[in-house]
């Protein structure tokens, strides 16, 4: 839940949330007033599965990551008598048993930390379950005059009970390095050059990026509970993400009014233009409180949302037929070396320069013509240095 991380980053300077890059006046960021607050990321969703809760602590400005809240007792209780226990697993608390929030059952989250403090949430009920109808990719020019592809969502609830929508997405795109060779190169102790086959897939990889924006839509004041051609994401035509094959999965969450207001406030405070002096601690209330100290600030909320997802694929030529795809992610060029030039003073393109680059793993083999060898940067000839060569199970 990336939005909670935003709160953590700002609480460490005694502010709930701002967009630091949007500040127009210099401000000395300090953590002298740092408070150690519990951060709760807990959204249960429909579908029979193991539910997850993440507990961390706010952290100081000079720290990079939040500390995990370990050895806590975590459970979810329903007013129908159901109790679901959670256990620590991979830096999260995961329900021991699979379960699905039932309609018309009120659930609450209870947490007891290692120091004996007890936290309890307000009761939450599963909102209406409404399916995301479709995701489409449309060629479009945005307000800045940039040509690209816009990902749009369509949804409809004939019962008019969903109303409060939040969207997230995850992009996956194919990466093909421009200077690939099936061979690798090494210099033997006797200064002999040897080519040998590369192991594994190094030409084609798959990269992923997760949405960072808060995307909301409210249909409660509309005639019907319908979302039509709602913009989810825009990718410029010049972005390499869409140069080959691209996929995006969009998740639609239906929230209750209180949870939606939480995200709306969070979104407003994270928009450009916020300043340190305008935002104060506790401006985003949580629905979780400490039993021993009711005034203690708790970051985050316990939420139950219905979720529906859709995935689409497209190739560059599907959207931009007859045009050249965007260039590679990084600047790439080949460096040429004369392997017969053994002048130790030739630090540019002689044998010993090539040997140094290869042994230090700065350059890799691309091709050679006789004694002339061409090498490239790792990121231009081996995609596994910045991406994954594992084909995603959903890939088509």
PyMOL commands that set and color helices and strands:
alter all, ss='L'
color gray80, all
select helices_A, chain A and resi 2-11+20-22+240-242+257-270+316-319+351-359+378-381+383-385
alter helices_A, ss='H'
color red, helices_A
select strands_A, chain A and resi 38-45+52-57+67-68+73-78+83-89+92-95+107-112+118-121+132-141+147-156+164-176+183-187+193-197+204-210+215-218+226-236+245-254+288-290+298-315+335-338+363-369+372-377
alter strands_A, ss='S'
color yellow, strands_A
deselect
rebuild
show_as cartoon
